[in-house]
Amino acid sequence: MKEGDNVRLRGYPKDSKIGKVRRVSNRNVEVSWIMGSGWKHIVEHDIHDLEGV
């Protein structure tokens, strides 16, 4: 997993929201999620909570 990759939360349905990796450090990944209103929500997740699209 590297910056710019598209990801989704592991275990969610395949049609769930897709985010873009902003930063990777050790086991933490900062992901930018595009919300319905068009603004970005940036959240840090454990690398094992995410899967590539």
Backbone as CSV, one residue per row, in Angstrom:
resi,resn,N_x,N_y,N_z,CA_x,CA_y,CA_z,C_x,C_y,C_z
1,MET,0.854,-1.163,0.000,0.000,0.000,0.000,0.909,1.238,0.000
2,LYS,0.612,2.167,-0.915,1.428,3.377,-1.023,0.537,4.594,-1.261
3,GLU,1.114,5.769,-1.167,0.363,7.003,-1.368,-0.300,7.006,-2.743
4,GLY,-1.563,7.424,-2.774,-2.296,7.499,-4.031,-3.142,6.278,-4.334
5,ASP,-2.938,5.166,-3.605,-3.740,3.951,-3.817,-5.175,4.164,-3.349
6,ASN,-6.116,3.540,-4.030,-7.508,3.546,-3.602,-7.740,2.380,-2.655
7,VAL,-8.456,2.636,-1.548,-8.699,1.616,-0.526,-10.142,1.693,-0.037
8,ARG,-10.576,0.640,0.646,-11.853,0.634,1.360,-11.626,-0.096,2.663
9,LEU,-12.540,0.083,3.612,-12.420,-0.601,4.896,-12.651,-2.089,4.701
10,ARG,-11.806,-2.910,5.281,-11.888,-4.365,5.167,-13.184,-4.864,5.807
11,GLY,-13.862,-5.796,5.133,-15.072,-6.394,5.671,-16.350,-5.683,5.262
12,TYR,-16.242,-4.536,4.616,-17.439,-3.819,4.178,-17.844,-4.312,2.794
13,PRO,-19.091,-4.095,2.379,-19.525,-4.537,1.047,-18.674,-3.923,-0.062
14,LYS,-18.602,-4.624,-1.179,-17.757,-4.175,-2.293,-18.190,-2.829,-2.875
15,ASP,-19.438,-2.423,-2.647,-19.892,-1.137,-3.187,-19.760,-0.012,-2.160
16,SER,-18.987,-0.249,-1.083,-18.830,0.772,-0.050,-17.886,1.879,-0.522
17,LYS,-17.835,2.935,0.245,-17.059,4.131,-0.087,-15.577,3.809,-0.280
18,ILE,-14.965,4.456,-1.260,-13.550,4.268,-1.569,-12.799,5.531,-1.171
19,GLY,-11.659,5.335,-0.500,-10.820,6.455,-0.098,-9.475,6.389,-0.801
20,LYS,-8.706,7.471,-0.680,-7.383,7.546,-1.307,-6.333,7.720,-0.212
21,VAL,-5.273,6.891,-0.277,-4.203,6.940,0.715,-3.435,8.250,0.563
22,ARG,-3.299,8.974,1.678,-2.538,10.225,1.686,-1.129,10.018,2.210
23,ARG,-1.004,9.183,3.262,0.299,9.003,3.905,0.342,7.637,4.577
24,VAL,1.507,6.988,4.514,1.709,5.702,5.182,2.901,5.855,6.118
25,SER,2.700,5.493,7.405,3.818,5.508,8.349,3.666,4.315,9.286
26,ASN,4.650,3.435,9.261,4.624,2.198,10.053,3.340,1.426,9.771
27,ARG,2.482,1.235,10.785,1.233,0.483,10.607,0.031,1.408,10.404
28,ASN,0.249,2.711,10.414,-0.851,3.664,10.274,-0.927,4.210,8.854
29,VAL,-2.157,4.355,8.383,-2.394,4.872,7.038,-3.390,6.017,7.144
30,GLU,-3.036,7.162,6.585,-3.938,8.313,6.570,-4.712,8.272,5.251
31,VAL,-6.050,8.243,5.360,-6.908,8.090,4.179,-7.819,9.299,4.047
32,SER,-7.969,9.782,2.835,-8.876,10.880,2.526,-10.152,10.284,1.940
33,TRP,-11.271,10.479,2.650,-12.572,9.974,2.200,-13.362,11.140,1.628
34,ILE,-13.972,10.969,0.464,-14.822,11.999,-0.137,-16.244,11.776,0.384
35,MET,-16.773,12.766,1.069,-18.102,12.644,1.649,-19.156,13.077,0.622
36,GLY,-20.416,12.784,0.896,-21.505,13.065,-0.038,-21.620,14.519,-0.436
37,SER,-21.274,15.427,0.459,-21.392,16.852,0.160,-20.194,17.386,-0.622
38,GLY,-19.205,16.520,-0.897,-18.055,16.923,-1.700,-16.826,17.293,-0.886
39,TRP,-16.910,17.394,0.423,-15.730,17.735,1.216,-14.989,16.481,1.632
40,LYS,-13.700,16.638,1.926,-12.844,15.504,2.266,-12.780,15.323,3.774
41,HIS,-12.827,14.093,4.212,-12.700,13.735,5.618,-11.445,12.882,5.724
42,ILE,-10.455,13.328,6.492,-9.177,12.629,6.588,-9.126,11.879,7.917
43,VAL,-8.886,10.564,7.829,-8.880,9.694,9.011,-7.655,8.790,8.957
44,GLU,-7.094,8.497,10.142,-5.972,7.574,10.225,-6.489,6.198,10.631
45,HIS,-6.080,5.163,9.894,-6.509,3.779,10.145,-5.293,2.895,10.316
46,ASP,-5.475,1.754,10.996,-4.452,0.724,11.051,-4.389,0.081,9.669
47,ILE,-3.214,-0.269,9.209,-3.037,-0.802,7.854,-3.845,-2.097,7.638
48,HIS,-4.089,-2.856,8.707,-4.829,-4.119,8.576,-6.335,-3.906,8.477
49,ASP,-6.817,-2.671,8.721,-8.248,-2.371,8.604,-8.640,-2.006,7.173
50,LEU,-7.659,-1.909,6.274,-7.923,-1.463,4.907,-7.584,-2.552,3.897
51,GLU,-8.229,-2.483,2.737,-7.886,-3.378,1.634,-7.852,-2.567,0.347
52,GLY,-7.009,-2.970,-0.584,-6.915,-2.288,-1.861,-8.133,-2.534,-2.717
53,VAL,-8.373,-1.612,-3.633,-9.532,-1.745,-4.525,-9.064,-2.292,-5.853
